[in-house]
Amino acid sequence: MKSISWYFIVLLFSLSLTCSSASTLDDDTNNNENLVKCLYQYSNNSTSTSKLVYTKSNSSYSSVLQFSIQNLRFETNTTSKPLVIVTPSEISQIQATIICSKRHGMQIRTRSGGHDYEGLSYVSEVPFVIIDLINLSEIHVDADNRTAWVQAGATIGQLYYAISQKSKTLGFPAAVCSTVGVGGQFSGGGYGFLMRKYGLAADNIIDAHIIDVNGRLLDREAMGEDLFWAIRGGGGASFGVIISWKIKLVTVPSTVTVFRVARTLEQNATELVHKWHLVANKLDDNLTIRIILQRLNSSSSSNKQGSLTVQATFESMFLGTVDELIPLVQERFPELGLLKQDCSEMSWIQSVLYLGGFSINESPQVLLNRTQSSVFYFKGKSDYVTVPIPESGVEGLWPLFYEDEAQYALMIFNPYGGRMDEIPESEIPFPHRAGNICKIQHIVYWVEEGNDVAERHMNWIRRVYSYMEPFVSKSPRAAYVNYRDLDIGVNNKNGYTSYKKASVWGLKYFKNNFNRLVHVKTKVYPLNFFRNEQSIPSLLPLGRK
């Protein structure tokens, strides 16, 4: 189970556009040729452009497409694939791609790290182009002013590494998984072990560069405060192609403390998970303790399920020393039984390695790797908890974890409180603030091929989601946009999507902020060129001005 890390977030796609008629293939060929000709026309250097544009006839097409795929669920013969992939190294090439895609009736999917739970960054059921930002990954850290400019194609790991090379006492509140791209994560919110102290990644963005539907490069001043508000948590792909972010770095101590303590059902895991819900969001802002639930073999012969049990792993980072940490935990969560020998002191960048599944003895350069060591099939969902889950509610989960499909399933509870209680819901589009105890990530992995296997595992996680309904947020049942879940609602595949239809999923992700997002979209891009199955819609039907 160790090799199947929950940190993977869904990326997607693979592709094999299986066309049943010769006329469809001819149309694809014509679209390819016309688009490529258009790109050369708008490019200042056709030779350089030819090295950045991949059609299905190109020998490198498949490898470029599949490089960032993290979810085998989208790597099948029936998964749609792009007619063209563009890997720009200059802003002008993105501008040309937008102009040419509009001219030839093709939609755009933009990917940075490629982590997308439903593949919306590189899968579409209509003719489309991928803009892959992998070549736009420069990072400039200004340690004196505690800021950095980060291009959207960089990964979280690359950002953490760049910060560590400039300062030992600066960090940034973003993801645990190092291969996540900043373009998608920042535009949806972005959280990690610094969230309770400093809020989300999106809360710490102070400028951005975006290319709009007309190919204009805009900074914060040029785009205006409404659009700048929208792209910090409202999903950047709905509004254009984000090129880079200017972020505010945060202070971290020279020594932080981490621990990872596991308790099985035989070691009172049920009671501990319940007690955690009573205290996790009320702990010192410098302390974050999350829970990972998973099944494993039991050494207890008395276990009613034979050799199986469920384990709760309490994983933590504290911005301070172990001598400061122990009294805090003993006062608020003594049931955990945390001992000094359970803890390790280290630098912040070492804690990034530790919590990301690396050895702290490895060089931080390992964070520069853009690929995962293993890729599996998976499906994810999310929830928010506003009232402590009772012991009986926790206990009711265990029979589900004993089922065959739960062999590689995880539930991850991330605590709220601290800074998240202080930021108003309307500050940015991300609304999940005060009143939340924690966010839950539900995720199930599997390794076997086949539609039947996939359906069994997806049905399992949907049953878990159904079971959790009485214990999570209501009206709406909230969800996290960076854990895309098409089960909760989708837009029309073609044409106009009404506010009413989009609000089915939109209110879950954005609550009351959804209304403002729709009005921003209608104001700045009324014809809704940038769209997908869960993009912010325009109130204006397509084709009308």
C-alpha positions as CSV (number, residue, x, y, z in Angstrom):
1,M,0.0,0.0,0.0
2,K,3.0,2.3,0.6
3,S,3.6,2.6,-3.1
4,I,0.0,3.8,-3.7
5,S,0.3,7.4,-2.4
6,W,-2.9,9.3,-1.8
7,Y,-1.1,12.4,-2.9
8,F,-1.7,11.6,-6.5
9,I,-4.4,13.9,-7.8
10,V,-6.1,13.0,-10.9
11,L,-4.6,14.0,-14.1
12,L,-5.8,12.5,-17.1
13,F,-6.1,11.4,-20.5
14,S,-4.7,9.2,-22.9
15,L,-6.3,9.1,-26.0
16,S,-7.3,7.4,-28.8
17,L,-10.0,9.1,-30.8
18,T,-11.6,6.1,-32.4
19,C,-13.4,7.4,-35.4
20,S,-15.8,5.0,-37.1
21,S,-16.1,6.9,-40.4
22,A,-13.6,8.0,-43.0
23,S,-15.2,11.4,-43.2
24,T,-14.5,12.1,-39.5
25,L,-10.9,11.2,-40.0
26,D,-10.7,13.5,-43.0
27,D,-12.3,16.3,-40.9
28,D,-9.6,15.8,-38.2
29,T,-6.9,15.9,-40.8
30,N,-8.2,19.1,-42.3
31,N,-8.6,20.7,-38.8
32,N,-5.0,19.7,-38.0
33,E,-3.6,21.2,-41.1
34,N,-5.6,24.4,-40.9
35,L,-4.8,25.0,-37.3
36,V,-1.0,24.3,-37.8
37,K,-1.0,26.6,-40.8
38,C,-2.7,29.3,-38.7
39,L,-0.1,28.9,-35.9
40,Y,2.8,29.3,-38.4
41,Q,1.1,32.4,-39.8
42,Y,0.9,34.1,-36.4
43,S,4.3,32.9,-35.2
44,N,7.4,35.0,-35.6
45,N,9.5,31.9,-36.2
46,S,8.0,29.0,-38.0
47,T,11.0,26.8,-37.3
48,S,10.7,27.1,-33.5
49,T,6.9,26.7,-33.7
50,S,7.3,23.4,-35.6
51,K,9.2,22.0,-32.6
52,L,6.5,22.9,-30.2
53,V,3.4,21.7,-32.1
54,Y,2.5,18.0,-32.1
55,T,-0.2,16.4,-34.3
56,K,-1.2,12.7,-34.2
57,S,1.1,12.0,-37.1
58,N,4.1,13.2,-35.0
59,S,6.2,10.4,-33.5
60,S,6.5,12.2,-30.2
61,Y,2.7,13.0,-29.9
62,S,1.9,10.1,-27.6
63,S,4.8,10.6,-25.3
64,V,4.1,14.3,-24.9
65,L,0.5,13.6,-24.3
66,Q,1.0,10.9,-21.7
67,F,4.0,12.4,-19.8
68,S,1.8,14.0,-17.1
69,I,-0.9,11.4,-16.9
70,Q,-1.5,10.3,-13.3
71,N,-4.7,8.4,-13.6
72,L,-4.9,5.3,-15.8
73,R,-8.7,5.6,-15.8
74,F,-8.2,8.1,-18.7
75,E,-5.6,6.1,-20.6
76,T,-7.9,3.9,-22.6
77,N,-8.7,3.4,-26.2
78,T,-12.0,5.1,-25.8
79,T,-10.6,8.3,-24.1
80,S,-10.7,11.3,-26.4
81,K,-7.4,12.9,-27.4
82,P,-6.5,16.3,-28.8
83,L,-6.1,17.0,-32.5
84,V,-3.1,19.1,-31.7
85,I,-0.8,19.6,-28.6
86,V,1.1,22.9,-28.3
87,T,4.0,23.2,-25.8
88,P,4.7,26.9,-25.9
89,S,8.0,28.4,-24.8
90,E,6.9,32.0,-25.5
91,I,3.8,34.0,-24.7
92,S,3.3,34.8,-28.4
93,Q,2.8,31.1,-29.1
94,I,-0.1,30.9,-26.6
95,Q,-1.6,34.0,-28.1
96,A,-1.5,32.4,-31.6
97,T,-3.0,29.2,-30.3
98,I,-6.0,31.0,-28.8
99,I,-6.6,33.0,-31.9
100,C,-6.3,30.0,-34.2
101,S,-8.4,27.8,-32.1
102,K,-11.2,30.3,-32.1
103,R,-10.9,30.7,-35.9
104,H,-11.2,27.0,-36.5
105,G,-13.8,26.2,-34.0
106,M,-11.7,24.2,-31.6
107,Q,-11.8,24.3,-27.8
108,I,-8.7,24.7,-25.6
109,R,-7.6,22.6,-22.6
110,T,-4.7,24.0,-20.6
111,R,-2.5,21.9,-18.3
112,S,0.4,22.7,-16.1
113,G,1.3,19.7,-13.9
114,G,-1.5,17.6,-15.3
115,H,-3.1,16.7,-12.0
116,D,-6.9,16.9,-12.5
117,Y,-9.3,14.5,-10.9
118,E,-11.6,14.3,-13.9
119,G,-9.1,15.1,-16.7
120,L,-10.6,18.4,-17.7
121,S,-7.2,19.8,-18.3
122,Y,-6.6,17.5,-21.3
123,V,-9.7,15.5,-22.2
124,S,-12.7,16.8,-24.1
125,E,-15.6,15.2,-26.1
126,V,-15.4,18.0,-28.7
127,P,-12.5,18.8,-31.0
128,F,-9.8,20.5,-28.9
129,V,-6.2,21.6,-28.6
130,I,-4.0,21.2,-25.5
131,I,-1.8,24.0,-24.4
132,D,0.8,22.3,-22.3
133,L,2.7,24.8,-20.2
134,I,5.5,22.4,-19.3
135,N,8.1,24.8,-21.0
136,L,6.9,27.8,-19.0
137,S,8.2,26.9,-15.5
138,E,10.6,29.7,-14.5
139,I,10.6,30.8,-10.9
140,H,12.2,34.0,-9.6
141,V,12.4,34.3,-5.8
142,D,12.9,37.7,-4.2
143,A,13.8,36.7,-0.6
144,D,14.4,40.3,0.5
145,N,10.9,41.4,-0.4
146,R,9.4,37.9,0.4
147,T,7.8,37.5,-3.0
148,A,8.2,35.3,-6.0
149,W,7.0,35.1,-9.6
150,V,6.1,31.6,-10.6
151,Q,5.2,30.5,-14.1
152,A,2.1,28.4,-14.3
153,G,3.9,25.4,-15.8
154,A,6.1,25.0,-12.7
155,T,5.3,22.3,-10.1
156,I,4.8,22.8,-6.4
157,G,8.1,20.9,-5.8
158,Q,10.0,23.2,-8.1
159,L,8.6,26.2,-6.2
160,Y,9.5,24.7,-2.8
161,Y,13.0,23.9,-4.0
162,A,13.5,27.4,-5.4
163,I,12.5,29.0,-2.2
164,S,14.8,26.7,-0.2
165,Q,17.7,27.8,-2.3
166,K,17.2,31.5,-1.4
167,S,16.1,31.3,2.3
168,K,15.9,28.8,5.2
169,T,13.1,30.8,6.9
170,L,10.7,31.4,4.0
171,G,8.0,29.0,2.7
172,F,4.7,28.9,1.0
173,P,1.3,27.4,1.9
174,A,0.6,25.0,-1.0
175,A,0.2,21.3,-1.7
176,V,1.9,18.2,-0.2
177,C,2.3,16.5,-3.5
178,S,5.4,17.9,-5.3
179,T,4.3,17.1,-8.8
180,V,1.1,19.2,-8.8
181,G,1.3,22.2,-11.2
182,V,0.9,25.6,-9.7
183,G,-1.3,26.8,-12.5
184,G,-4.2,24.6,-11.6
185,Q,-3.6,24.4,-7.8
186,F,-3.4,28.1,-7.2
187,S,-6.4,28.9,-9.4
188,G,-8.6,26.5,-7.3
189,G,-7.4,27.4,-3.9
190,G,-4.4,25.2,-2.8
191,Y,-3.8,23.9,0.7
192,G,-1.3,22.1,2.7
193,F,0.3,21.9,6.2
194,L,0.7,25.7,6.4
195,M,-3.0,26.4,5.8
196,R,-4.0,26.9,9.4
197,K,-1.2,29.5,9.9
198,Y,-1.3,31.3,6.5
199,G,-4.4,30.3,4.6
200,L,-4.5,29.0,1.1
201,A,-2.1,29.4,-1.8
202,A,-4.7,31.6,-3.5
203,D,-4.9,33.8,-0.3
204,N,-1.3,34.7,-0.9
205,I,-1.4,35.7,-4.5
206,I,-0.7,39.4,-5.2
207,D,-0.5,39.6,-9.0
208,A,-0.9,37.4,-12.0
209,H,-0.4,37.4,-15.8
210,I,-3.2,36.0,-17.9
211,I,-3.9,35.8,-21.7
212,D,-7.5,36.6,-22.5
213,V,-9.8,35.4,-25.2
214,N,-8.5,38.1,-27.6
215,G,-4.9,37.1,-27.0
216,R,-4.1,40.1,-24.8
217,L,-1.5,39.7,-22.0
218,L,-3.0,41.2,-18.8
219,D,-1.6,41.8,-15.3
220,R,-3.6,42.6,-12.2
221,E,-4.1,46.3,-13.1
222,A,-5.0,45.6,-16.7
223,M,-7.4,42.7,-16.0
224,G,-9.2,44.6,-13.2
225,E,-10.1,43.5,-9.7
226,D,-13.1,41.5,-10.7
227,L,-11.2,39.1,-12.9
228,F,-8.2,39.0,-10.5
229,W,-10.7,38.0,-7.8
230,A,-12.2,35.3,-10.0
231,I,-9.0,33.5,-10.9
232,R,-7.8,33.1,-7.3
233,G,-9.9,30.1,-6.4
234,G,-12.6,30.2,-9.1
235,G,-10.7,28.0,-11.5
236,G,-8.4,29.8,-14.0
237,A,-9.3,27.7,-17.0
238,S,-12.8,29.4,-17.1
239,F,-11.2,32.8,-17.8
240,G,-8.2,32.4,-20.0
241,V,-4.6,31.0,-19.9
242,I,-2.8,32.0,-16.8
243,I,0.9,32.4,-17.5
244,S,2.3,33.3,-14.1
245,W,1.6,34.2,-10.5
246,K,3.2,36.6,-8.1
247,I,3.0,35.2,-4.6
248,K,3.7,36.4,-1.1
249,L,6.1,34.1,0.7
250,V,5.5,33.3,4.4
251,T,7.8,33.0,7.4
252,V,8.8,29.6,8.8
253,P,11.1,28.9,11.7
254,S,14.5,27.4,11.2
255,T,13.3,24.3,13.1
256,V,9.9,22.6,12.6
257,T,8.7,19.3,14.1
258,V,6.9,16.5,12.4
259,F,5.4,13.2,13.5
260,R,3.5,10.3,12.1
261,V,1.6,8.2,14.6
262,A,-0.5,5.2,13.6
263,R,-3.4,3.6,15.5
264,T,-5.5,0.6,14.5
265,L,-9.0,-0.3,15.5
266,E,-7.5,-2.5,18.2
267,Q,-5.7,0.6,19.5
268,N,-8.8,2.7,19.8
269,A,-8.7,4.3,16.4
270,T,-12.4,4.9,16.4
271,E,-12.4,6.9,19.6
272,L,-9.3,8.8,18.5
273,V,-10.8,9.8,15.1
274,H,-13.9,11.1,17.0
275,K,-11.8,13.0,19.5
276,W,-9.7,14.6,16.7
277,H,-13.0,16.1,15.3
278,L,-13.5,17.8,18.6
279,V,-10.1,19.5,18.8
280,A,-8.3,19.5,15.4
281,N,-9.6,23.0,14.3
282,K,-9.1,24.5,17.8
283,L,-5.4,23.7,18.1
284,D,-2.6,26.3,18.1
285,D,-2.4,27.9,14.6
286,N,1.2,26.6,14.3
287,L,0.0,23.0,14.6
288,T,-1.7,20.9,11.9
289,I,-2.6,17.3,12.5
290,R,-4.4,15.4,9.7
291,I,-5.7,11.9,9.6
292,I,-5.3,9.2,6.9
293,L,-7.6,6.2,7.1
294,Q,-6.8,3.0,5.3
295,R,-7.1,-0.7,5.5
296,L,-4.2,-3.0,6.3
297,N,-3.5,-6.5,7.7
298,S,-4.0,-7.0,11.4
299,S,-1.6,-8.7,13.8
300,S,-4.6,-9.3,16.1
301,S,-6.0,-12.8,15.9
302,S,-9.1,-11.5,17.7
303,N,-10.1,-9.2,14.9
304,K,-13.6,-10.1,13.7
305,Q,-12.6,-9.6,10.1
306,G,-9.8,-12.1,10.3
307,S,-6.6,-10.6,9.2
308,L,-7.9,-7.1,8.3
309,T,-8.2,-4.0,10.3
310,V,-8.4,-0.2,9.7
311,Q,-5.6,2.1,10.6
312,A,-5.8,5.8,11.4
313,T,-2.5,7.6,10.8
314,F,-2.1,11.0,12.5
315,E,0.4,13.0,10.5
316,S,1.5,16.4,11.7
317,M,3.8,19.4,11.2
318,F,4.4,22.0,13.9
319,L,6.1,25.4,13.3
320,G,8.4,25.1,16.3
321,T,10.5,22.7,18.4
322,V,9.5,19.3,19.9
323,D,9.7,20.8,23.4
324,E,7.1,23.4,22.4
325,L,4.9,20.8,20.6
326,I,4.5,18.1,23.3
327,P,2.7,20.2,25.9
328,L,0.3,21.5,23.3
329,V,-0.8,18.0,22.2
330,Q,-0.9,16.7,25.7
331,E,-3.2,19.5,26.8
332,R,-5.7,19.3,23.9
333,F,-5.3,15.7,22.6
334,P,-3.8,13.6,25.4
335,E,-5.6,10.5,24.1
336,L,-3.2,10.3,21.2
337,G,-0.4,9.4,23.6
338,L,2.2,11.4,21.7
339,L,5.7,10.9,22.9
340,K,8.9,12.9,22.3
341,Q,10.4,9.9,20.5
342,D,7.6,9.9,18.0
343,C,8.7,13.4,16.8
344,S,11.5,14.6,14.6
345,E,12.9,18.1,14.3
346,M,14.1,19.4,10.9
347,S,14.1,22.3,8.5
348,W,11.0,23.3,6.7
349,I,12.3,22.0,3.4
350,Q,13.0,18.6,5.0
351,S,9.4,18.6,6.3
352,V,8.3,19.0,2.7
353,L,10.3,15.9,1.8
354,Y,9.0,14.0,4.9
355,L,5.3,14.8,4.3
356,G,5.6,14.2,0.6
357,G,6.8,10.6,1.1
358,F,10.5,11.2,0.5
359,S,13.4,10.5,2.9
360,I,14.6,13.6,4.7
361,N,18.1,12.5,3.8
362,E,17.5,12.9,0.1
363,S,18.6,16.0,-1.6
364,P,15.8,18.6,-2.0
365,Q,16.6,18.3,-5.8
366,V,14.2,15.3,-5.8
367,L,11.4,17.9,-5.7
368,L,12.4,18.9,-9.2
369,N,11.1,15.6,-10.6
370,R,7.8,16.2,-12.5
371,T,6.7,12.6,-12.7
372,Q,5.3,10.1,-10.1
373,S,7.0,6.8,-9.4
374,S,3.8,4.9,-10.0
375,V,0.5,5.5,-11.7
376,F,-2.8,3.8,-11.0
377,Y,-6.5,4.0,-11.7
378,F,-8.5,6.1,-9.3
379,K,-11.6,8.1,-8.5
380,G,-11.8,10.9,-5.9
381,K,-14.5,12.9,-4.1
382,S,-14.6,15.5,-1.3
383,D,-16.6,16.7,1.6
384,Y,-16.6,19.3,4.4
385,V,-17.4,18.6,8.0
386,T,-19.1,21.3,10.2
387,V,-20.3,19.2,13.1
388,P,-18.1,16.6,14.8
389,I,-18.7,13.1,13.5
390,P,-19.9,10.9,16.3
391,E,-18.2,7.6,17.2
392,S,-21.1,5.7,15.7
393,G,-20.6,7.5,12.4
394,V,-16.9,6.7,12.4
395,E,-17.5,3.1,13.3
396,G,-20.0,2.7,10.4
397,L,-17.3,3.2,7.9
398,W,-15.3,0.1,8.9
399,P,-17.5,-2.5,7.1
400,L,-17.0,-0.5,3.9
401,F,-13.2,-0.6,4.3
402,Y,-13.4,-4.4,4.7
403,E,-14.9,-4.8,1.2
404,D,-12.6,-6.0,-1.7
405,E,-12.8,-2.7,-3.5
406,A,-11.3,-0.8,-0.5
407,Q,-7.9,-2.6,-0.6
408,Y,-6.3,0.7,-1.8
409,A,-8.9,3.2,-0.5
410,L,-8.1,6.2,1.6
411,M,-10.0,8.9,3.5
412,I,-7.9,12.0,4.4
413,F,-9.2,14.5,7.0
414,N,-7.5,17.9,6.8
415,P,-8.2,20.2,9.7
416,Y,-9.4,23.8,9.4
417,G,-9.5,26.6,12.0
418,G,-6.7,29.1,12.5
419,R,-6.3,31.6,9.7
420,M,-9.1,29.9,7.7
421,D,-11.6,31.1,10.3
422,E,-10.4,34.7,9.9
423,I,-10.7,35.2,6.1
424,P,-14.2,36.1,4.9
425,E,-16.0,33.7,2.5
426,S,-16.2,36.3,-0.2
427,E,-12.5,37.4,0.0
428,I,-11.8,35.1,-3.0
429,P,-14.1,32.6,-4.7
430,F,-13.0,29.8,-2.4
431,P,-15.8,30.0,0.2
432,H,-15.0,27.1,2.7
433,R,-13.9,29.1,5.7
434,A,-15.2,29.6,9.3
435,G,-17.5,26.9,10.6
436,N,-15.6,24.0,9.0
437,I,-13.9,21.4,11.2
438,C,-12.2,19.7,8.3
439,K,-12.2,18.7,4.6
440,I,-12.4,15.1,3.6
441,Q,-10.8,13.6,0.6
442,H,-12.3,10.3,-0.4
443,I,-10.2,8.3,-2.9
444,V,-10.0,4.8,-4.2
445,Y,-7.2,3.2,-6.3
446,W,-7.2,0.0,-8.3
447,V,-4.6,-1.7,-10.5
448,E,-6.7,-4.0,-12.7
449,E,-7.8,-3.1,-16.2
450,G,-11.4,-3.3,-17.4
451,N,-14.6,-1.4,-17.3
452,D,-16.2,-3.8,-14.8
453,V,-13.3,-3.4,-12.4
454,A,-13.5,0.4,-12.7
455,E,-17.3,0.4,-12.2
456,R,-17.0,-1.7,-9.1
457,H,-14.5,0.7,-7.5
458,M,-16.4,3.8,-8.5
459,N,-19.6,2.4,-7.1
460,W,-17.8,1.7,-3.9
461,I,-16.6,5.2,-3.4
462,R,-20.1,6.5,-4.3
463,R,-21.5,4.3,-1.6
464,V,-19.0,5.7,0.9
465,Y,-20.0,9.2,-0.2
466,S,-23.7,8.3,0.3
467,Y,-23.0,6.9,3.7
468,M,-21.2,10.1,4.8
469,E,-24.2,12.3,3.8
470,P,-25.6,12.7,7.4
471,F,-22.2,13.7,8.8
472,V,-21.1,16.4,6.4
473,S,-22.1,19.9,5.2
474,K,-25.6,20.5,3.9
475,S,-27.5,23.0,1.7
476,P,-25.3,22.7,-0.2
477,R,-23.2,19.6,0.4
478,A,-19.9,21.4,-0.3
479,A,-17.0,20.2,-2.4
480,Y,-13.5,21.3,-3.2
481,V,-13.0,22.5,-6.8
482,N,-9.5,21.1,-7.0
483,Y,-10.9,17.6,-6.4
484,R,-13.1,17.8,-9.5
485,D,-16.0,15.4,-9.3
486,L,-18.3,15.2,-12.3
487,D,-20.8,13.1,-10.3
488,I,-22.1,16.3,-8.7
489,G,-23.2,18.0,-12.0
490,V,-22.0,19.0,-15.4
491,N,-22.5,21.6,-18.1
492,N,-23.9,20.8,-21.5
493,K,-21.3,19.3,-23.8
494,N,-22.1,21.7,-26.6
495,G,-23.8,25.1,-26.6
496,Y,-25.3,27.2,-23.8
497,T,-25.5,26.1,-20.2
498,S,-28.0,27.9,-18.0
499,Y,-27.2,29.4,-14.6
500,K,-29.7,26.9,-13.1
501,K,-28.0,23.9,-14.5
502,A,-24.5,25.0,-13.7
503,S,-25.5,26.0,-10.2
504,V,-26.1,22.3,-9.4
505,W,-22.3,21.8,-9.2
506,G,-21.3,25.5,-8.9
507,L,-23.0,26.1,-5.5
508,K,-21.2,23.1,-4.1
509,Y,-17.8,24.4,-5.0
510,F,-18.3,28.1,-4.5
511,K,-21.5,28.6,-2.5
512,N,-22.7,32.2,-2.8
513,N,-19.6,33.2,-4.7
514,F,-20.8,31.3,-7.7
515,N,-23.2,34.1,-8.6
516,R,-20.4,36.6,-8.7
517,L,-18.2,34.3,-10.7
518,V,-20.9,33.9,-13.4
519,H,-21.4,37.7,-13.6
520,V,-17.6,38.2,-13.9
521,K,-17.5,35.6,-16.7
522,T,-20.5,37.3,-18.5
523,K,-18.8,40.7,-18.2
524,V,-15.4,39.9,-19.4
525,Y,-16.0,36.9,-21.7
526,P,-19.7,36.8,-22.7
527,L,-19.3,34.4,-25.6
528,N,-17.8,31.8,-23.2
529,F,-14.9,30.5,-25.3
530,F,-13.0,29.0,-22.4
531,R,-15.3,26.2,-21.2
532,N,-15.5,22.6,-20.1
533,E,-17.8,20.3,-18.2
534,Q,-17.5,22.3,-15.1
535,S,-16.4,25.8,-16.2
536,I,-18.0,29.0,-15.0
537,P,-20.8,29.7,-17.6
538,S,-21.8,33.0,-19.1
539,L,-25.4,34.3,-18.7
540,L,-25.4,35.2,-22.4
541,P,-26.2,32.4,-24.8
542,L,-23.6,31.5,-27.3
543,G,-23.8,33.6,-30.5
544,R,-25.4,36.6,-28.9
545,K,-23.8,39.9,-28.0
